[in-house]
């Protein structure tokens, strides 16, 4: 029985999320029809970690923007009621 040949492919990794490029079996890559060869550029494990990291970053960014909006709204409202126009003053 002949030995099965394993075709290796390079996973590009991600410096942003801290995983190094490496060689992995071709079967470990998800399908991406938009790529020339139909396979992704990251192995399945790193692809899942990468997309989860992007989702965490987006969630943190949204929370930060919401906190800023609350801070800005609190700073904008000083608690003073709007003044009514003085009828004796011409407009």
Number of C-alpha atoms within 10 A of each C-alpha: 3 4 5 6 6 10 10 13 18 15 23 17 18 15 9 9 12 9 14 11 15 13 13 17 13 16 14 16 21 16 14 12 10 9 10 8 9 12 18 20 18 23 24 17 11 20 19 12 14 19 11 12 14 14 12 12 12 12 12 12 12 12 12 12 12 12 12 12 12 12 11 11 11 11 10 9 9 8 8 6 7 6 6 6 9 8 7 6 6 6 6
